[in-house]
Amino acid sequence: MVCLDAKRGKIVWQQDLPRVAKVKRPRWGFASSALVMGDAVIYNAGEYGVAFHRSSGKVLWKSTGLGAYATAIPYPAGSVPKSGTNGGVILFSAQGAVAVQYRGSSAKVLWRLPLTNKYQVNAAVPIYVNDGLYLSTGYGVGGLFASLKGSKPQKQWQNKNLRIHFPAPMAKDGYIYGVDGQAGRGKLVCLDARTGQLKWKANDTRFGTFITVGDKIIYLNDTGELFVIAANPQRYEKLISWKTPLGRTCWTRPIYANGMLYCRNDKGKLIAIDLH
């Protein structure tokens, strides 16, 4: 874990996760992003994470057990403190989701929501939708939706309509969009978040990553083909597709900012597309 000065690029602090937090390295390494919550920097390592102080890099709290690959999210939804080291997060660890409340140097598990696969590769970031939480994992397992209206999650449904290997799903207007299937052979699908019903699947998209921009889905598949798709839960509606010069392999989510779309491949080649 490294903290850099944004203006000069100099290292402010760095920590060796296995040594400092005394956590086991997952099979595919430490692959999530850090979540900054006020003065706490929280990372998916150990069953319910490890936290560092944003300014000093000092370990605030840590956990044992096996973490996974998904980035932590604030809990409850939208509760991001501007300062201090008190708050709450959900981590999608090796065995499922874990909700944690933390204060200073201590952290307390509030609840657990089990979901995993035989390889314990939980890599897709959980999302909030319809006053609840959606989790999905790959290798044929699928996902579940749990209501968060009470103090503990209440599972509403679980099915195999969306079996996410690692690209994060997205929710829009009560529907879930995600990539069903393993790397190299997945496809974009849409689910009704209320029931888990499959609304449509896009057989021509292949495996990829995506974002939503307004009422559009910007989808970059693993071969570098870019799709613009209507975020329409009633039917799959491809508006345009274009073969970018990136080629294989594109697993990084596109980024949209100020009318520009940025896409990259695994070799570090970056392209910018003007969407004005």
Secondary structure, DSSP 4 states (H G I P E B T S, - for coil): -EEE-TTT--EEEE--HHHHT--PPPTT-S-SPPEEETTEEEE--STT-EEEETTT--EEE---S---SSPPEESSTT---SSSSEEEEEEEETTEEEEEEEETTEEEEEEEEE---TT----SPPEEETTEEEEEETTTTEEEEEE-SSSS-EEEEEESS--BSSSPPEEETTEEEEEEBSTTS-EEEEEETTT--EEEEETTS-SEEEEEETTEEEEEETTSEEEEEE--TTS--EEEEEE-TT-S---SPPEEETTEEEEE-TT--EEEEE--
